[in-house]
Amino acid sequence: MDTYHVVLYIHILSLLLGIGAGAVLLTCLFQLKAARTVEQAVPWGTVSAKVAKLFPVAVIGLFGTGAYMTSHVWTWSTRWIDIGIAGLVVLGVQGGGVAERTAKKLEAALHANGAGPLSPECRRLALHPGLWVMELSNFGVVLAVVWNMTEKPDLGESLAAVLVGYAVGAGLALLFSRAAQDDLAAAAAG
């Protein structure tokens, strides 16, 4: 066993950690979307807050091991690697920035709501694009970067893969959250 293969193994474990945490977070989003009371929503919000702490570990693991492999097997001028690094930056900004701020607003709204049925504001925040688009577009970026790692395309193809992954994820997020927002608006009007 050589160092490269140990580092590659840790790289794959970091990827699996991120994907696993993302899958749990997505489950939490669907459960928050379905919740009608604070009692139904709070456990999922609690789980999502705990799971979100795994993302920095996954990102650091991916970058650190990727940097080692780039330095020892590839070069820093390899374009699909540049796109992979940019993808990690997008994940960090969206997850640690936008999604985290939106989640804190939802948490505050749940505390302000008190026990019983969820207020329209809580329901609206549970469907907020700051949660849904960030989560599903991040999945799209991750899957595109994995594609790039297996195919090793040039700059244009690498960038196209990530942009398509992002767009598909964002589109799915808007589809899932928009339908529920329409239902929420109809219930409030009726």
Residue, then its C-alpha position, 0 to 999 in steps of 0.5 A: m500500500d502506498t501513500y497515494h492510495v491511502v490519500l485516495y481512500i480518505h478522499i473517497l471517504s470525505l466524499l461519502l461523508g459529504i454525500g451522506a450528510g447531504a442526504v440526511l439534510l435533504t430528508c430533513l428538508f422534506q420532513l420540514k416541508a411536510a410538518r404542520t406543527v412545531e412539534q413535528a418540525v423541531p426534531w428535523g431542524t435539530v437533526s439538520a443543525k447537527v448534520a450541517k457540522l459535518f460539511p466543513v469536515a468533508v470539504i477540508g478532507l476533499f481539499g486536503t486530499g485533493a491537493y496532495m493528489t494534485s501535487h503528486v500525480w497531477t498538476w495545479s494547471t489541470r483544468w478539471i481540478d480547477i473546476g473541482i476547487a471552484g465547486l468546493v468554494v461554491l459548496g462552502v459559500q452556499g452551505g456555510g453562508v446562504a443556507e446557514r443564515t436561512a436555517k437560523k431564520l427558520e430556527a428563530a421563527l420556530h422559537a417565536n411560533g411556540a407550540g402548536p400549528l406552524s405559522p405561515e412564516c415558519r412554513r414559508l421559511a421551510l420552503h425558502p430557496g435559501l435552503w432548497v436551492m442551496e441543498l439540491s444545487n450543491f448535490g448537482v455540483v458534487l455529482a458534476v465534480v465526480w463526473n469530472m474526476t472520472e472523465k478528466p475533461d478539458l476546461g469547457e466540458s468541466l465547467a459545463a458539467v458543473l453548470v448543468g449539475y447546478a442548474v438541474g439541482a436548482g430546477l428540482a429545488l424550485l419544483f419541490s418548493r414551488a408546488a408546496q408554496d402554491d399549496l400554502a398560498a391557496a390554504a392561506a387564501g381559503 
